Amino acid sequence: MNTQGEDQKVAYICEGTCQAKITQEQYDKGLTKCGTESCTYFGKPFKKVKV
């Protein structure tokens, strides 16, 4: 049985042109901002979303 709330997974996405998606583990290791120089959101923090 899947209890809602406890087992919810999250990801982090870039809202710019690159549309990058990273895992919670990557975020926890320090990948918190878009690093794609050609992206319109370069240098901006990723947005946390439920998956």
Residue pairs with C-beta under 8 A, 6 or more apart in sequence:
8 50
9 24
9 50
9 51
10 24
10 48
10 49
10 50
10 51
11 21
11 22
11 23
11 24
11 48
11 49
11 51
12 21
12 22
12 23
12 24
12 26
12 27
12 32
12 46
12 47
12 48
12 49
13 19
13 20
13 21
13 22
13 46
13 47
13 49
14 20
14 21
14 34
14 36
14 39
14 41
14 44
14 46
14 47
15 41
15 44
15 47
16 34
16 36
16 39
16 40
16 41
16 42
16 44
17 38
17 39
17 40
17 41
18 34
18 36
18 38
18 39
18 41
20 34
20 36
20 39
20 46
22 31
22 46
27 46
31 46
32 45
32 46
33 43
33 44
33 45
33 46
34 41
34 42
34 43
34 44
34 45
34 46
35 42
36 42
